[in-house]
Amino acid sequence: MNNFFRTKFVKYLRIITINLLLFVCLWFLLDLFFYSYSLKQASILNVTNLLRMYKTDLIYYQDSDDYFSGNEDNTEHKGRSPDGLEYKNAEPIVIFGCSFAFGHHLKASQTFSRKLSQQLKRPVYNRAFCGAGFQHALQQSLSYNFYKTVPPSKTVIYVLIEDHFQRMAGETFFLYDHYLNLHYKYKNGKFIIDNYNNLLLKFLKTSYFRRYISKSLNYHYYNNPKYNEQITDEALAYLIKTRDNLENHWNKNVNFVVFSYLPSDKSELLIRKLKKNGFKVVSEKDLTNEDLMDKKYQVSGDSHPNEKVWTLLTPLFIKKLKSMNVL
């Protein structure tokens, strides 16, 4: 009898194991397909890139002291070093945002943060990330290591682009450390916290095809003008919460400046709400009549701003902030 049950147990265990392996293989193949499809390159060579994506989401992004150091080139998955640390007695500035503020495709010497630091003779902490948005600013404002590496600052700049609204539909898995392992979603007027300490849950949540489907389902909502009020209310909530966290931790009022780059209808609606809630707002349309979508202002083969943009905008931006009594 014991042998009978043992045989049955081994049989079912083998079936379960085989099915789990098949499930993992199918999951991986689906991820590979969606990852390759999104790049318009249905090639098995993208296995390497897919594995790199998993590593990035699960392991690579670390909110640590050395993460924001020594990034003079265009290392996308490493934060920018602080600029202007030689100005030791000057009031620091903090920048949040995505690849535009980070300076994707640019050397550190070509970025907005470096030019801002050089012209103001102040330290500038560039805490922007490629592919980031409102969630990243909020998560950093809750991070132990953020306050350990970034000193109290009176001036905080959030560089806003249209993509940030759509990114609210996605998940944020960056900045995982021992002090911050959270993801926030805004629903019914409040933030909901998901805890992803469980490695299996984190793996399932970082699935590329799952996120691709989720993004597709949310595409209609985030691109339908009739939902702009709700979308901008959500974006406003993120920025208010971020500002409140910074002020509470630093025990000082913060000039929170939203710098709107290539403003859209949603951006303009959000700008009106931001002003009503005490935010300082600057639009690049207020600074120049130049068409920044012109290829001469974009990096080769991409829509990201090149060094000419920041050479043009930085002194105009500084002048505008001084007229608003921010600097």
N, C-alpha and C positions, 0 to 999 in steps of 0.2 A: 504493500500500500504506500509506504514511504517513497519507494522508488517511482511509483506511478505519479505522485504529486510532484516529486522532484523533476521528473521528466516533463510534466506539464508546465511547471514553473520555468524551467530552462527554455522550453519552446516559446512561451509567451514573452519571456524576457528577450529572446532573440528577435521575435517579431517586433516588439516595441523598439528595440535598439535599431533594427533595420529601418523602421518607419521614421524614427527620429533622424537618422542619417539622411534618408531620402528627403525629409522635410527641410533640413539644413541645406542640402545640395540644391533643392528647388528654390529655396529662399535666396541663396547666393546667386543662382543663375538669373532669377528675376531681377535681383539688384544689378547684376552685370548688364542685363538687357536695358533696363531703364537708365542706368548711368551712361551706357554707350549711346543709347538713343538720344539722351539729352544733349550729348556732345555731337550728335549727327555723325558718329563714327562707330558703326556696329562692328567693332574689332575685338578679338580676344585679347589683344595687347592691352586693353584697358583694365584687365584684371589687376595689374600693378597699381593703376590709379585708383581703382575701387578699394583695394586693400589700404592704400594710403588714406582714402577718405574715411574708412573705418577707424584707422589709427588716429586720424585727426580728431574725429568726434568722440572717441572713447578714451584716448590717452593723451594726445599731443598737447591740446590746449591746457596750459597750466597757468594759474594766476600766481606766479611766484616771483621772487626777487630778480632772478636772472632771465626771466621771460622777456622783460622789457629792457634789454641791454644789447649793445653791439650789433644793431641791425642797420648798418649803413647802406646796404643794398636793398633789393626788392624781395626780401624773404617774406612771402605772404603769410606763412604760419608761424610768425614770430613778431611780437609787438615792437613798436618803435622805441628807441632809447629816448630818454628825456633830452630836450634841447636846452641849451643855454644854462647849464648848471654852473658855469663860471660866474653868473650874475647872482652871487650867493645872498645878497641882502635885498634883492628885488622881489616884489610880489609875484608868485607863480600864477600860471594860467593852465587850465585843464581843457583838453579837447576830447569830445566824444563823437562817434559817427561810424561811417563805414569805410569802404576802400577809397572814396573820394578824399576824406579827411586823412586817412592813413597814408595816401600817396602811392596807390597801386601803380606799378610800372616805373616808379620814380626812385631815384636815389634819395637818401635822407636830406641831402643838401638842396634838393629841388622841391621839397614839400612845403605845404602851407605852414605847418608847425615850425619848421626851421626858419622860414622867412619871417614869421611873426615874432619869434624869439630874437632874431638878429636886429629887427627894426625897433622893437620895444625895449631891447636889452633886459629881457626877463626870462626866467626858466619857463618852458612850455612842456607840459606832460601830455604827449599824444597818446590817448587811450582808445583810439579808433581801431576797428577790426574790419578786415575784408568780409563782406557778406553780413555785416552786423546791422543793428537798428536800435529801436527803443529798448528792447529786452536787455541788450548788453549794457547800456547806460544804467538801467535799473539794477542789474545784477552786480555791476561793479560798485554801485553806491551802497551795497550791502556786504561787500567783501572785506574780510579782515586784512588781506594782503594789499588791497587797494589803499587803505588808509595807512598801512605800514610803509608804503613806497611813495605815496602822493601826499605832499604837505597841504595843510589847509589853504584854500584858495578863494579869493573874493570873486574871481571871474571864471566862469565855466562856459564853454562854447560847444553847442551841439550843431554839427553840420548836417542839415536835413536834405534828403533827396526823395523823390517819389517812391522809389523802391521800398522805403522803410515801412510804408503803410501795408504793402502786401506781406512783408516779412512778419507782421504781427500774427499771421495765420500759421506760421511755421513754429517749429520747436527750436529752442536754444540749448545747446549742450556744451557751450564753452565755459571756461572759468571753473572747471571742476577741481576743487581742492578740498582739504579737510574741513574748511570753514563754510564752504558754499557749495551745495549740491542740490540746487533748487531750479525749478522752471516755473515761470509765472504766466498765467493767462488771465485776461480781464473779462469777467462775465457779470452781467447784472449789477454793474456799479461797484464791483469789488474784485480784488486780485485773488486768484485761486493758486495755491502752491502745490506743485507735484514734486515728490521726492524720488529721485532716480538713483538711490544708492544701490539698488539691486542690479547687478551686472547683466543678468539675462534681460530684465526689463529695459535697461539702457540699450542693449544690443538690438532688441526688437524695435525700440523707438527710433534708433538711428538708421534703420533700414532705409535705403535710398528709394526703393520702389514704394514703400509705405508713405514716405514723405512726398514723393512725386504725385501719388494718387490724392493725398490730402491737399496738396497745393492745387491740383486740378479742380477738386471739389470746391475749394474756397475761391477759385479764380473769379467766378461770377460775382460773388459778394464783394470782393475787394476792388472790382473793376466796374461795378454798377453805380453810377452817380447817385441813385436814389438812396444808397446806404452811406453817403459821404458824412452825414451828421453823426451816425453811430461810429464810423471808422475814426473820424477826427476826435470824437469824445474819448475813444479808447487811447489814441495817441497822446492826447492831452493828459489823461490819467497817468500814463507812464512817466511823462516828463515832470508832472507835479510831484509824483512819488519819489522820483530821483532827486529832485531839488530838495524836497523835505528831508530825505535821508542825509544828504550832504550837509545841510544846515544843522540838523540835529547832531550829527557826529562832530562837525567842526565848531559848533556853538557860535556861528556867525551867519549874517545874511550873505547870500550869494547873488551876484549879478549873473543870472542864467540867460545867456544869449543864444537864441536859435538863429543860425545862419542858413537861410533857405537858398539852395543852389538849384537853378532851373525850376522855379516854382510852378506847380500844377494847380488845377482847381482845388484839389484836396489840400494842398499846401497853403493856398490863400485862405481857405476856410479855417484851417488850423491856426494860421497866423492871427486871425481876428480873435480867436478864442484865447490864444496865448497872451495877447496884449491885455485882454480883460482880466487875466490871472497873474499879472505882474511880471511877465517875461519881457525881456528886451528882444526885439526881432529885427534882423537885417536881411533883406533880400538882395541877391546879386543884381537884380533889376534896378535896385536903388543906387547901385554903385557905378554901373556902366551900361551903355547902349550897345556894346559889342555883342555879337552873336557867338556865345560860347559853345554852340553846337558846330560852329565852323571847324573844318578839319585842322586848321592851323592851331586851334586851341585843344586838340585832342591828341593823345598818344597814338602812334602809328597802328592802324588796324583795330582801334578800340575807341570807346566813347568816354574813357576816363580823361579827366583834365590833365594837361601836361604842365610843364614848369611855367610856360608863358601865362597861363591862367593865374597862377599864384603870384607871379611877378606883377601882373596887372592889378589883381584884386586886393592883395594884402595891404598896400598903403592906403587904398580907398576904404577898406574895411576898418583900419585903425583910425582913420580920420572920422568915420561915421561913429565909431564907439566913443571917441573923445567928445563929439558933438552931443552924444546921449549921456555924457557924464559917467560912462562906464570905466574909462581909464583915467 
